Amino acid sequence: MTGSMFGNIWRMVMATGLFGKFILLVLFILSGYSWGIIISKWRRFNRLSKDSIKIKKAIGNHRGVEILRLNLPSRDHPIVRLVEAIRHELGPGAFSAGSTTRESDLNSLFEALSQRAEVVVEEVLGSEERRVDFLAMTASVSPFLGLLGTVWGITQSFWEIGQQSSANIAVVAPGLAEALITTIAGLLVAIPAVIAFNLFTGRLREFAGELSGFSKRLITQLKREISHNIDIKRRPTGIDPR
């Protein structure tokens, strides 16, 4: 029975007019590209989740300065990219013994760090969101393409009725069945796309919150440690250099 059903569907597809075949071809292309995005993004997000566990384990309870000096795994992970950007912004001598960072420069320094972190977060999210919007476009457009093919097919069926001057079900049914094929195809393309888009959008939202929270905690911790270093440098030692 299943083979017969698929055989009937195939015969209806082949009997569809030129415009209906064009709609089905467009839907087929959208479906193929959407499934490529779904598979690649699913693998990417799963790998990010696994790498996040490794990175959090490597960071552990390290202080902010120690985090910047760690050799973290997964160089393409957003958290590692954020740490490297902050390390580069501070420069190699930010925590050295001879550092001359003044307290008056502290606010401007960490304001620049915060801005740099926000830029990195936006760049990372923009990179991870790439092509996900195509799923939303596919989910929105596919049903309308299917409906367009259906309306076109129904119009053709009514034209045939007018030409043959007969509304017999044997005359109307084949044309209507062929017309509805495009609607079925549009829904089959749209449903996986909208499910995947919602899932990926949720994952991206969670990841954005995690990345933003990590950057704020790290910068706050670094600010506290730099302020502490400045206080120690300014504390009198009670030793006469002479």
Buried (B, 14 or more C-beta within 10 A) or exposed (E): EEEEEEEEBEEBBEBBBEBBBBBBEBBEEBBEBBBEBBEEBBEEBEEBEEBBEEBEEBBEEEEBBBBBEBEBEBEEBBBBBBBBBBBEBBEEEBBEEEBEBEEEEBEEBBEEBBEBBEEBBEBBBEEBBEBBEBBBEBBEBBBEBBBBBBEBBBEBBBEBBEEEEEEEEEBBEBBBBBBBBBBBBBBEBBEBBBEBBEBBBEBBEEBBEBBBEBBEEBBEBBBEBBBEBBEEEEEEEEEEEE
